[in-house]
């Protein structure tokens, strides 16, 4: 917002004060409104927003201090400058403790007024931008992005909140595309490890040697092509969370290595004689029937029970009908923001069509 477009309210019961301040500030291009008492100020504040309010400490009706408290509760971005007589400076200082930007003593030095108004508007811009950034970060928070109107997702998120407070291994189960990565990030975000790294690895597609190198790291010369030391995912996730996606694809030999780490909390990079402490929380995810894999000897039973301490079933989208409209709006809003376009709405006909779809690819299909 250019400062010249700033809207300022002056509330003072002395007409020559109001008119003098108004004339001085209008020369800078500001839009000025004036009122003569606290009642008028309260009414106008209920009807519209101002960037800056200049409040007389004492005037008929609600005092400047009363209004300052109300503004702090309802319009926290708005900046306030208090007007006071010399004998009330201590009260004006108390007003600053309550959130006022600054105070001016009467008679007001107009040059000082212009400078203070300019700085107060700078403060308004800073506070507003900080709030917008905070809101954007909150909106991008993994847990807040978990849409949970449906009973199935409400049950899942209740478990997420519960297990996040502990440090036990978590096993996320669900079809491809249901959002297991987002759930894993949500658990990390709400855990005591949230300030440490969240490191994800897709366990599918690795040879046995590459899997060991990927998770545990290697020293230079440990195998052909190992031209330099390389830390593994356990080292990168130090004190944080290691997310093992597609855990059902891990080769049997590597399952033994992974089990050993979970039992001993230690790992050894390839080619390194030194053993390192594994200070991480494990979250694993799968779209396979691991119990069936255990029965067919495709997955180790002991590793399964090590990982399945806190299982969470993520429901498919077809079982989350209540969540689909909100997910559609979120996806559309994100797409519009990415293209710097005005947010769009889905027509009732399109929404009806989308609700009738079975979504075999789940949330991932919806996003695409």
C-alpha positions, 0 to 999 in steps of 0.5 A: 500500500502506498503511504499516500493511500493510507486512511487515518482517523483522528479522534479528539474533542477539541475542534481546533486540534482535529482541524489542525491535524487534519490539514497538516496530514492532508497535505501529505495526501492521506485520507483523513476522517475526524470524530469528536468523541469516543462513541463516534470513534467506536461506531466508525471503527465498527464500520471500516478499517483504518491504517492509523488512529490518532486518539485523544487520551481523554474525551467524552464517551469511551476514553482513548485507553478504552478504545486502544484496548478494543482496537488491540483485540479487534484490529491488531494491525492498526497503529495508534498514536495517543494525544495527551497533555503534559500532565498525562505523560505517564498514562500515555507511556502506559498506553504504549505498553498496551500497544500504542505506537507512540504518543504526542503531547499537546500542543502538537509539533506538526513536523514531529507529527508528520514524522511519527505518522510516517514511521507508524505507517511503516510499522503498519506495513511491517506488521501486516506483512508479518501476519500475512507471512504467518498465515501463509506458513500456517496455511502451508502447514502439513497438518492444516492441509489434512482435510478432515470433515469425513469420519474416516479422516477424523479418526486418522487425524486423531491418531496422528495427534496422539502418536506425534507426542511419542517417539515410537515407530509409525506405519502408515497404510493406504493406497497409492496417492492417499497422502501418506507423505503429507501425514508423515510430515504432519506427525513430524510437524507436531512432534518434539523433533519438529525443529530437526530435519524431516528426511524422506526416501522412497525405498522402491527401485534400489539394488541391495548395495545402493539401498545400503549406501542411500540409507547408511552412507559410504566412505570414499572407495567403499565400492566402484563409483564411490569417489567421495564420502557421502552421508546417508539418510540416517545421518541427514535425519539426525535428531529428526524424522526419517520417512521410509516410503514404500517400505514393502519394496525393501530387499530381504537383505536390507530388511535385516540391516534395517532391523539391526538399526531399529534394534541397536539404534546404530548404523555403519556407513559402507567402508567405515569402521566406525559405528554411528548413533541412529538418533532418528524417529522412523515413520514407514509407509506402504500400499502393500499388504505387509501381513500377507507379505510376511505370510509369503516370506517376502517381508520379515516378520520381526521387522514388521512388528518393529515398524507396526508399533503405531499403525495408521490407516489412511482412507481412500478418497472414495471413502471421504466424500465429505472431504472432496469439495474442500480438496477440490477448492484447495487444489484449484486455489493452489493452481491459481496461485502458482499461475498468479491468477485470480482464484476460481470457483467450481460450477455445481455441475462440475462438482457433481461430476467430480463427486461421482468419480471413484478416484482410483488414484486418490488425492494424487489423481485429484491434484493432477 
